[in-house]
């Protein structure tokens, strides 16, 4: 029995919008007018850069059963994307291992 772990880090759009709205409000109070589209885009990039280190990852573990005698590989997941990701990583690992042993 093997375990395949995937960690995904995401920054919710609602959090970005909340911080961006606050920055836009401060800019509007300071300058007396709303920032232009280009400046809002730059402000959004700054918000993302500021929040990125604080993002927590969500970890998913998937159980894998490997029976080489009967040539079975079972992945305990209903997610096609997760199974595809596992198989891609698994075969990359096999390819790297086989090229190292030559």
Secondary structure, 3 states (H helix, E strand, C coil): CEEEEEEEECCCHHHHHHHHHHHHHHHHHHHCCCCCHHHHHHHHHHHHHHHHCCCCEEEEEEEEEEECCCCEEEECCCCHHHHHHHHHHHHHHHHHHHHHCC
